[in-house]
């Protein structure tokens, strides 16, 4: 929650006032809108290979994304 709030705060402070609503809408759509898709994909993978392998793969993907 801290990173989500911080990201939103930074976005809202760096955009011009007239674009603030549009940026907020895009942020919410990207942040909240992709969660169900990721959950579906993760559930599908967990069904095929098992939850431990899926969680390990998600952890590796998160580390790779953080490194990039």
N, CA, C and O atoms as a CHARMM CRD file, in Angstrom:
* protein
*
  272
    1    1 UNK  N      0.81700  -1.19100   0.00000 PROA 1      0.00000
    2    1 UNK  CA     0.00000   0.00000   0.00000 PROA 1      0.00000
    3    1 UNK  C      0.86300   1.25800   0.00000 PROA 1      0.00000
    4    1 UNK  O      0.49300   2.27800  -0.58000 PROA 1      0.00000
    5    2 UNK  N      2.00700   1.17100   0.65300 PROA 2      0.00000
    6    2 UNK  CA     2.87100   2.34000   0.70000 PROA 2      0.00000
    7    2 UNK  C      3.40100   2.69500  -0.68100 PROA 2      0.00000
    8    2 UNK  O      3.42700   3.86800  -1.05400 PROA 2      0.00000
    9    3 UNK  N      3.82100   1.69500  -1.44000 PROA 3      0.00000
   10    3 UNK  CA     4.34000   1.99400  -2.77500 PROA 3      0.00000
   11    3 UNK  C      3.23600   2.49100  -3.70100 PROA 3      0.00000
   12    3 UNK  O      3.47500   3.37100  -4.52800 PROA 3      0.00000
   13    4 UNK  N      2.03200   1.94100  -3.57200 PROA 4      0.00000
   14    4 UNK  CA     0.91800   2.39800  -4.40600 PROA 4      0.00000
   15    4 UNK  C      0.58300   3.85700  -4.08900 PROA 4      0.00000
   16    4 UNK  O      0.37700   4.65900  -5.00000 PROA 4      0.00000
   17    5 UNK  N      0.53100   4.19500  -2.82200 PROA 5      0.00000
   18    5 UNK  CA     0.22700   5.57300  -2.43400 PROA 5      0.00000
   19    5 UNK  C      1.34700   6.52100  -2.85000 PROA 5      0.00000
   20    5 UNK  O      1.08800   7.63300  -3.31100 PROA 5      0.00000
   21    6 UNK  N      2.57400   6.08500  -2.68900 PROA 6      0.00000
   22    6 UNK  CA     3.70800   6.93200  -3.06400 PROA 6      0.00000
   23    6 UNK  C      3.73600   7.18000  -4.56300 PROA 6      0.00000
   24    6 UNK  O      3.95800   8.30700  -5.00600 PROA 6      0.00000
   25    7 UNK  N      3.51000   6.12600  -5.34700 PROA 7      0.00000
   26    7 UNK  CA     3.50200   6.26900  -6.79800 PROA 7      0.00000
   27    7 UNK  C      2.41000   7.23000  -7.24000 PROA 7      0.00000
   28    7 UNK  O      2.64300   8.10100  -8.07900 PROA 7      0.00000
   29    8 UNK  N      1.22500   7.07400  -6.67900 PROA 8      0.00000
   30    8 UNK  CA     0.12000   7.95100  -7.02900 PROA 8      0.00000
   31    8 UNK  C      0.42500   9.39600  -6.64200 PROA 8      0.00000
   32    8 UNK  O      0.11600  10.31800  -7.39600 PROA 8      0.00000
   33    9 UNK  N      1.01800   9.59300  -5.49400 PROA 9      0.00000
   34    9 UNK  CA     1.35900  10.94300  -5.04400 PROA 9      0.00000
   35    9 UNK  C      2.35900  11.59600  -5.98500 PROA 9      0.00000
   36    9 UNK  O      2.19900  12.75700  -6.36000 PROA 9      0.00000
   37   10 UNK  N      3.39400  10.85100  -6.36700 PROA 10     0.00000
   38   10 UNK  CA     4.40000  11.40000  -7.27600 PROA 10     0.00000
   39   10 UNK  C      3.76900  11.73600  -8.62500 PROA 10     0.00000
   40   10 UNK  O      4.02300  12.80300  -9.18400 PROA 10     0.00000
   41   11 UNK  N      2.95200  10.83000  -9.14300 PROA 11     0.00000
   42   11 UNK  CA     2.29500  11.09600 -10.42300 PROA 11     0.00000
   43   11 UNK  C      1.43600  12.34600 -10.36000 PROA 11     0.00000
   44   11 UNK  O      1.46500  13.17100 -11.27300 PROA 11     0.00000
   45   12 UNK  N      0.68400  12.48600  -9.30100 PROA 12     0.00000
   46   12 UNK  CA    -0.22300  13.63100  -9.18900 PROA 12     0.00000
   47   12 UNK  C      0.51700  14.95400  -9.00700 PROA 12     0.00000
   48   12 UNK  O     -0.00600  16.00900  -9.36500 PROA 12     0.00000
   49   13 UNK  N      1.72200  14.90500  -8.45800 PROA 13     0.00000
   50   13 UNK  CA     2.45400  16.15600  -8.23800 PROA 13     0.00000
   51   13 UNK  C      3.25500  16.59700  -9.45700 PROA 13     0.00000
   52   13 UNK  O      3.58100  17.77800  -9.57900 PROA 13     0.00000
   53   14 UNK  N      3.58000  15.67300 -10.36400 PROA 14     0.00000
   54   14 UNK  CA     4.41300  16.06700 -11.50300 PROA 14     0.00000
   55   14 UNK  C      3.62100  16.39500 -12.76300 PROA 14     0.00000
   56   14 UNK  O      4.18000  16.94700 -13.71200 PROA 14     0.00000
   57   15 UNK  N      2.33600  16.06900 -12.79100 PROA 15     0.00000
   58   15 UNK  CA     1.53800  16.37000 -13.98800 PROA 15     0.00000
   59   15 UNK  C      0.86300  17.73100 -13.83800 PROA 15     0.00000
   60   15 UNK  O      0.60000  18.18000 -12.72300 PROA 15     0.00000
   61   16 UNK  N      0.58500  18.38200 -14.96400 PROA 16     0.00000
   62   16 UNK  CA    -0.14100  19.65500 -14.89700 PROA 16     0.00000
   63   16 UNK  C     -1.54700  19.45200 -14.31700 PROA 16     0.00000
   64   16 UNK  O     -2.12400  18.36800 -14.40800 PROA 16     0.00000
   65   17 UNK  N     -2.07500  20.50800 -13.72900 PROA 17     0.00000
   66   17 UNK  CA    -3.38200  20.42600 -13.07000 PROA 17     0.00000
   67   17 UNK  C     -4.48400  19.96200 -14.01200 PROA 17     0.00000
   68   17 UNK  O     -5.37000  19.20900 -13.60500 PROA 17     0.00000
   69   18 UNK  N     -4.44100  20.40100 -15.26400 PROA 18     0.00000
   70   18 UNK  CA    -5.51800  20.05300 -16.18500 PROA 18     0.00000
   71   18 UNK  C     -5.48100  18.58700 -16.62100 PROA 18     0.00000
   72   18 UNK  O     -6.45500  18.10000 -17.19600 PROA 18     0.00000
   73   19 UNK  N     -4.39000  17.87800 -16.36300 PROA 19     0.00000
   74   19 UNK  CA    -4.27800  16.46600 -16.73600 PROA 19     0.00000
   75   19 UNK  C     -4.38700  15.51300 -15.55500 PROA 19     0.00000
   76   19 UNK  O     -4.29300  14.29800 -15.72900 PROA 19     0.00000
   77   20 UNK  N     -4.57900  16.03900 -14.37900 PROA 20     0.00000
   78   20 UNK  CA    -4.56500  15.22900 -13.16700 PROA 20     0.00000
   79   20 UNK  C     -5.61900  14.12800 -13.16400 PROA 20     0.00000
   80   20 UNK  O     -5.32700  13.00200 -12.76300 PROA 20     0.00000
   81   21 UNK  N     -6.81300  14.42600 -13.59400 PROA 21     0.00000
   82   21 UNK  CA    -7.88300  13.42700 -13.63200 PROA 21     0.00000
   83   21 UNK  C     -7.59500  12.31600 -14.62100 PROA 21     0.00000
   84   21 UNK  O     -7.85600  11.14500 -14.34500 PROA 21     0.00000
   85   22 UNK  N     -7.05900  12.68200 -15.76600 PROA 22     0.00000
   86   22 UNK  CA    -6.72900  11.67500 -16.78300 PROA 22     0.00000
   87   22 UNK  C     -5.61000  10.75600 -16.30700 PROA 22     0.00000
   88   22 UNK  O     -5.66000   9.54300 -16.50600 PROA 22     0.00000
   89   23 UNK  N     -4.61800  11.34100 -15.68600 PROA 23     0.00000
   90   23 UNK  CA    -3.50400  10.53900 -15.17100 PROA 23     0.00000
   91   23 UNK  C     -3.99100   9.61200 -14.06500 PROA 23     0.00000
   92   23 UNK  O     -3.57700   8.45500 -14.00000 PROA 23     0.00000
   93   24 UNK  N     -4.86000  10.10500 -13.20000 PROA 24     0.00000
   94   24 UNK  CA    -5.39900   9.26500 -12.13100 PROA 24     0.00000
   95   24 UNK  C     -6.19500   8.10400 -12.71000 PROA 24     0.00000
   96   24 UNK  O     -6.09200   6.97700 -12.22600 PROA 24     0.00000
   97   25 UNK  N     -6.98500   8.37200 -13.74200 PROA 25     0.00000
   98   25 UNK  CA    -7.77300   7.30700 -14.36900 PROA 25     0.00000
   99   25 UNK  C     -6.87700   6.25400 -14.99800 PROA 25     0.00000
  100   25 UNK  O     -7.13000   5.05800 -14.85200 PROA 25     0.00000
  101   26 UNK  N     -5.83500   6.68100 -15.69400 PROA 26     0.00000
  102   26 UNK  CA    -4.90900   5.71900 -16.30600 PROA 26     0.00000
  103   26 UNK  C     -4.16100   4.91200 -15.25400 PROA 26     0.00000
  104   26 UNK  O     -3.94900   3.71000 -15.41800 PROA 26     0.00000
  105   27 UNK  N     -3.76100   5.57800 -14.16900 PROA 27     0.00000
  106   27 UNK  CA    -3.05200   4.88400 -13.10400 PROA 27     0.00000
  107   27 UNK  C     -3.93600   3.80800 -12.47000 PROA 27     0.00000
  108   27 UNK  O     -3.50000   2.67500 -12.27000 PROA 27     0.00000
  109   28 UNK  N     -5.16400   4.16800 -12.16000 PROA 28     0.00000
  110   28 UNK  CA    -6.08700   3.20200 -11.54400 PROA 28     0.00000
  111   28 UNK  C     -6.37600   2.05600 -12.50700 PROA 28     0.00000
  112   28 UNK  O     -6.43100   0.89700 -12.09700 PROA 28     0.00000
  113   29 UNK  N     -6.56100   2.37400 -13.77900 PROA 29     0.00000
  114   29 UNK  CA    -6.83000   1.33000 -14.76300 PROA 29     0.00000
  115   29 UNK  C     -5.63500   0.38100 -14.88500 PROA 29     0.00000
  116   29 UNK  O     -5.81600  -0.83500 -14.96300 PROA 29     0.00000
  117   30 UNK  N     -4.43600   0.92100 -14.90100 PROA 30     0.00000
  118   30 UNK  CA    -3.24900   0.07700 -15.02700 PROA 30     0.00000
  119   30 UNK  C     -2.97300  -0.70200 -13.74300 PROA 30     0.00000
  120   30 UNK  O     -2.60300  -1.87500 -13.79600 PROA 30     0.00000
  121   31 UNK  N     -3.15000  -0.06200 -12.60000 PROA 31     0.00000
  122   31 UNK  CA    -2.79900  -0.69200 -11.33100 PROA 31     0.00000
  123   31 UNK  C     -3.84800  -1.70300 -10.88500 PROA 31     0.00000
  124   31 UNK  O     -3.51200  -2.82900 -10.51600 PROA 31     0.00000
  125   32 UNK  N     -5.10700  -1.30600 -10.91800 PROA 32     0.00000
  126   32 UNK  CA    -6.18100  -2.17700 -10.44400 PROA 32     0.00000
  127   32 UNK  C     -6.73800  -3.03500 -11.57200 PROA 32     0.00000
  128   32 UNK  O     -7.15600  -4.17000 -11.34000 PROA 32     0.00000
  129   33 UNK  N     -6.74700  -2.51000 -12.77500 PROA 33     0.00000
  130   33 UNK  CA    -7.33800  -3.22100 -13.89800 PROA 33     0.00000
  131   33 UNK  C     -6.57600  -4.45600 -14.33800 PROA 33     0.00000
  132   33 UNK  O     -7.16900  -5.38000 -14.89600 PROA 33     0.00000
  133   34 UNK  N     -5.27400  -4.49100 -14.09800 PROA 34     0.00000
  134   34 UNK  CA    -4.48700  -5.65600 -14.51700 PROA 34     0.00000
  135   34 UNK  C     -4.43200  -6.75000 -13.45700 PROA 34     0.00000
  136   34 UNK  O     -4.01700  -7.87100 -13.75200 PROA 34     0.00000
  137   35 UNK  N     -4.83800  -6.44800 -12.24800 PROA 35     0.00000
  138   35 UNK  CA    -4.79600  -7.44700 -11.17800 PROA 35     0.00000
  139   35 UNK  C     -5.64300  -8.68000 -11.48100 PROA 35     0.00000
  140   35 UNK  O     -5.15500  -9.79400 -11.29400 PROA 35     0.00000
  141   36 UNK  N     -6.88800  -8.53700 -11.94100 PROA 36     0.00000
  142   36 UNK  CA    -7.67400  -9.73800 -12.25500 PROA 36     0.00000
  143   36 UNK  C     -7.04800 -10.59000 -13.36000 PROA 36     0.00000
  144   36 UNK  O     -7.12200 -11.81800 -13.31800 PROA 36     0.00000
  145   37 UNK  N     -6.43400  -9.93800 -14.34400 PROA 37     0.00000
  146   37 UNK  CA    -5.79000 -10.69400 -15.41700 PROA 37     0.00000
  147   37 UNK  C     -4.59100 -11.47700 -14.88100 PROA 37     0.00000
  148   37 UNK  O     -4.39300 -12.63800 -15.24000 PROA 37     0.00000
  149   38 UNK  N     -3.80700 -10.85200 -14.03700 PROA 38     0.00000
  150   38 UNK  CA    -2.67700 -11.54200 -13.42900 PROA 38     0.00000
  151   38 UNK  C     -3.11900 -12.68300 -12.53700 PROA 38     0.00000
  152   38 UNK  O     -2.47500 -13.73100 -12.49900 PROA 38     0.00000
  153   39 UNK  N     -4.21300 -12.49000 -11.81800 PROA 39     0.00000
  154   39 UNK  CA    -4.73200 -13.55200 -10.95400 PROA 39     0.00000
  155   39 UNK  C     -5.21200 -14.73800 -11.78600 PROA 39     0.00000
  156   39 UNK  O     -4.98100 -15.88900 -11.41600 PROA 39     0.00000
  157   40 UNK  N     -5.87200 -14.46500 -12.89500 PROA 40     0.00000
  158   40 UNK  CA    -6.30700 -15.55400 -13.77600 PROA 40     0.00000
  159   40 UNK  C     -5.11700 -16.33600 -14.32500 PROA 40     0.00000
  160   40 UNK  O     -5.12100 -17.56700 -14.32700 PROA 40     0.00000
  161   41 UNK  N     -4.11000 -15.61900 -14.78600 PROA 41     0.00000
  162   41 UNK  CA    -2.93000 -16.27900 -15.33400 PROA 41     0.00000
  163   41 UNK  C     -2.20000 -17.08800 -14.26900 PROA 41     0.00000
  164   41 UNK  O     -1.79300 -18.22400 -14.51500 PROA 41     0.00000
  165   42 UNK  N     -2.03700 -16.50800 -13.09600 PROA 42     0.00000
  166   42 UNK  CA    -1.35900 -17.20500 -12.01200 PROA 42     0.00000
  167   42 UNK  C     -2.13500 -18.44300 -11.57600 PROA 42     0.00000
  168   42 UNK  O     -1.53700 -19.48400 -11.30400 PROA 42     0.00000
  169   43 UNK  N     -3.44500 -18.34000 -11.50900 PROA 43     0.00000
  170   43 UNK  CA    -4.26900 -19.49700 -11.16000 PROA 43     0.00000
  171   43 UNK  C     -4.18300 -20.59600 -12.19600 PROA 43     0.00000
  172   43 UNK  O     -4.12900 -21.77800 -11.85800 PROA 43     0.00000
  173   44 UNK  N     -4.17200 -20.20200 -13.46000 PROA 44     0.00000
  174   44 UNK  CA    -4.05100 -21.18200 -14.54200 PROA 44     0.00000
  175   44 UNK  C     -2.71000 -21.92200 -14.46600 PROA 44     0.00000
  176   44 UNK  O     -2.65700 -23.14300 -14.61500 PROA 44     0.00000
  177   45 UNK  N     -1.63700 -21.17500 -14.23300 PROA 45     0.00000
  178   45 UNK  CA    -0.31000 -21.79000 -14.12700 PROA 45     0.00000
  179   45 UNK  C     -0.24700 -22.68900 -12.88900 PROA 45     0.00000
  180   45 UNK  O      0.30000 -23.78900 -12.95700 PROA 45     0.00000
  181   46 UNK  N     -0.79500 -22.23900 -11.77400 PROA 46     0.00000
  182   46 UNK  CA    -0.77800 -23.03400 -10.53800 PROA 46     0.00000
  183   46 UNK  C     -1.55400 -24.33100 -10.71500 PROA 46     0.00000
  184   46 UNK  O     -1.19600 -25.35800 -10.13900 PROA 46     0.00000
  185   47 UNK  N     -2.60100 -24.28600 -11.49900 PROA 47     0.00000
  186   47 UNK  CA    -3.37700 -25.48900 -11.76800 PROA 47     0.00000
  187   47 UNK  C     -2.55900 -26.50500 -12.55900 PROA 47     0.00000
  188   47 UNK  O     -2.72000 -27.71100 -12.37100 PROA 47     0.00000
  189   48 UNK  N     -1.69800 -26.03600 -13.42900 PROA 48     0.00000
  190   48 UNK  CA    -0.90100 -26.91400 -14.29300 PROA 48     0.00000
  191   48 UNK  C      0.35000 -27.46400 -13.60500 PROA 48     0.00000
  192   48 UNK  O      0.64300 -28.65600 -13.70400 PROA 48     0.00000
  193   49 UNK  N      1.08900 -26.59000 -12.90400 PROA 49     0.00000
  194   49 UNK  CA     2.38400 -27.00600 -12.35400 PROA 49     0.00000
  195   49 UNK  C      2.42200 -27.04300 -10.83000 PROA 49     0.00000
  196   49 UNK  O      3.37700 -27.55900 -10.24900 PROA 49     0.00000
  197   50 UNK  N      1.39800 -26.50400 -10.17700 PROA 50     0.00000
  198   50 UNK  CA     1.34100 -26.51700  -8.71700 PROA 50     0.00000
  199   50 UNK  C      1.66600 -25.15500  -8.12600 PROA 50     0.00000
  200   50 UNK  O      2.41400 -24.37300  -8.71400 PROA 50     0.00000
  201   51 UNK  N      1.10200 -24.88000  -6.96600 PROA 51     0.00000
  202   51 UNK  CA     1.31100 -23.57400  -6.32100 PROA 51     0.00000
  203   51 UNK  C      2.76200 -23.26100  -5.94900 PROA 51     0.00000
  204   51 UNK  O      3.19100 -22.12500  -6.14800 PROA 51     0.00000
  205   52 UNK  N      3.54300 -24.22000  -5.41300 PROA 52     0.00000
  206   52 UNK  CA     4.91300 -23.85100  -5.04500 PROA 52     0.00000
  207   52 UNK  C      5.75900 -23.39400  -6.23800 PROA 52     0.00000
  208   52 UNK  O      6.50800 -22.42200  -6.14000 PROA 52     0.00000
  209   53 UNK  N      5.63300 -24.09400  -7.35100 PROA 53     0.00000
  210   53 UNK  CA     6.40000 -23.71400  -8.54400 PROA 53     0.00000
  211   53 UNK  C      5.92200 -22.35700  -9.05200 PROA 53     0.00000
  212   53 UNK  O      6.73100 -21.52700  -9.46800 PROA 53     0.00000
  213   54 UNK  N      4.61900 -22.13100  -9.01800 PROA 54     0.00000
  214   54 UNK  CA     4.06100 -20.85300  -9.48300 PROA 54     0.00000
  215   54 UNK  C      4.55300 -19.70500  -8.62000 PROA 54     0.00000
  216   54 UNK  O      4.95400 -18.66600  -9.14500 PROA 54     0.00000
  217   55 UNK  N      4.52900 -19.87600  -7.30100 PROA 55     0.00000
  218   55 UNK  CA     5.00100 -18.81100  -6.41500 PROA 55     0.00000
  219   55 UNK  C      6.49100 -18.55100  -6.61000 PROA 55     0.00000
  220   55 UNK  O      6.93000 -17.40100  -6.57700 PROA 55     0.00000
  221   56 UNK  N      7.26100 -19.59800  -6.81100 PROA 56     0.00000
  222   56 UNK  CA     8.69200 -19.41700  -7.06200 PROA 56     0.00000
  223   56 UNK  C      8.91700 -18.66200  -8.36900 PROA 56     0.00000
  224   56 UNK  O      9.76900 -17.77600  -8.43500 PROA 56     0.00000
  225   57 UNK  N      8.16200 -19.00600  -9.39900 PROA 57     0.00000
  226   57 UNK  CA     8.29000 -18.31800 -10.68900 PROA 57     0.00000
  227   57 UNK  C      7.88200 -16.85500 -10.56600 PROA 57     0.00000
  228   57 UNK  O      8.52500 -15.98400 -11.15200 PROA 57     0.00000
  229   58 UNK  N      6.82800 -16.57700  -9.81600 PROA 58     0.00000
  230   58 UNK  CA     6.40500 -15.19000  -9.60300 PROA 58     0.00000
  231   58 UNK  C      7.47100 -14.41400  -8.83500 PROA 58     0.00000
  232   58 UNK  O      7.71100 -13.24200  -9.12500 PROA 58     0.00000
  233   59 UNK  N      8.10700 -15.05100  -7.86700 PROA 59     0.00000
  234   59 UNK  CA     9.17900 -14.40700  -7.11900 PROA 59     0.00000
  235   59 UNK  C     10.36100 -14.08100  -8.00900 PROA 59     0.00000
  236   59 UNK  O     10.93500 -12.99600  -7.91100 PROA 59     0.00000
  237   60 UNK  N     10.73200 -15.01400  -8.88100 PROA 60     0.00000
  238   60 UNK  CA    11.83900 -14.78600  -9.81100 PROA 60     0.00000
  239   60 UNK  C     11.47500 -13.65600 -10.77000 PROA 60     0.00000
  240   60 UNK  O     12.30900 -12.79800 -11.06000 PROA 60     0.00000
  241   61 UNK  N     10.23300 -13.64700 -11.26400 PROA 61     0.00000
  242   61 UNK  CA     9.79900 -12.58000 -12.16300 PROA 61     0.00000
  243   61 UNK  C      9.82700 -11.21300 -11.46700 PROA 61     0.00000
  244   61 UNK  O     10.21000 -10.21500 -12.07600 PROA 61     0.00000
  245   62 UNK  N      9.42700 -11.17100 -10.21000 PROA 62     0.00000
  246   62 UNK  CA     9.45500  -9.91500  -9.45900 PROA 62     0.00000
  247   62 UNK  C     10.89200  -9.42400  -9.25800 PROA 62     0.00000
  248   62 UNK  O     11.16600  -8.23000  -9.38000 PROA 62     0.00000
  249   63 UNK  N     11.79500 -10.33900  -8.95300 PROA 63     0.00000
  250   63 UNK  CA    13.20200  -9.95700  -8.80300 PROA 63     0.00000
  251   63 UNK  C     13.79900  -9.47100 -10.10700 PROA 63     0.00000
  252   63 UNK  O     14.56900  -8.51000 -10.12500 PROA 63     0.00000
  253   64 UNK  N     13.44300 -10.13700 -11.20300 PROA 64     0.00000
  254   64 UNK  CA    13.93900  -9.72500 -12.51700 PROA 64     0.00000
  255   64 UNK  C     13.40200  -8.34300 -12.88300 PROA 64     0.00000
  256   64 UNK  O     14.13100  -7.51300 -13.42500 PROA 64     0.00000
  257   65 UNK  N     12.13000  -8.10200 -12.58700 PROA 65     0.00000
  258   65 UNK  CA    11.54200  -6.78900 -12.87200 PROA 65     0.00000
  259   65 UNK  C     12.19000  -5.70800 -12.01800 PROA 65     0.00000
  260   65 UNK  O     12.42300  -4.59700 -12.49500 PROA 65     0.00000
  261   66 UNK  N     12.48100  -6.02200 -10.76500 PROA 66     0.00000
  262   66 UNK  CA    13.13100  -5.04600  -9.89200 PROA 66     0.00000
  263   66 UNK  C     14.56100  -4.75500 -10.35800 PROA 66     0.00000
  264   66 UNK  O     15.02700  -3.61900 -10.27000 PROA 66     0.00000
  265   67 UNK  N     15.24900  -5.78200 -10.85200 PROA 67     0.00000
  266   67 UNK  CA    16.60900  -5.59700 -11.33000 PROA 67     0.00000
  267   67 UNK  C     16.64300  -4.77000 -12.61800 PROA 67     0.00000
  268   67 UNK  O     17.56300  -3.98500 -12.84900 PROA 67     0.00000
  269   68 UNK  N     15.62100  -4.96700 -13.44400 PROA 68     0.00000
  270   68 UNK  CA    15.56600  -4.22300 -14.70700 PROA 68     0.00000
  271   68 UNK  C     15.23500  -2.77400 -14.42900 PROA 68     0.00000
  272   68 UNK  O     15.14100  -1.97400 -15.35900 PROA 68     0.00000
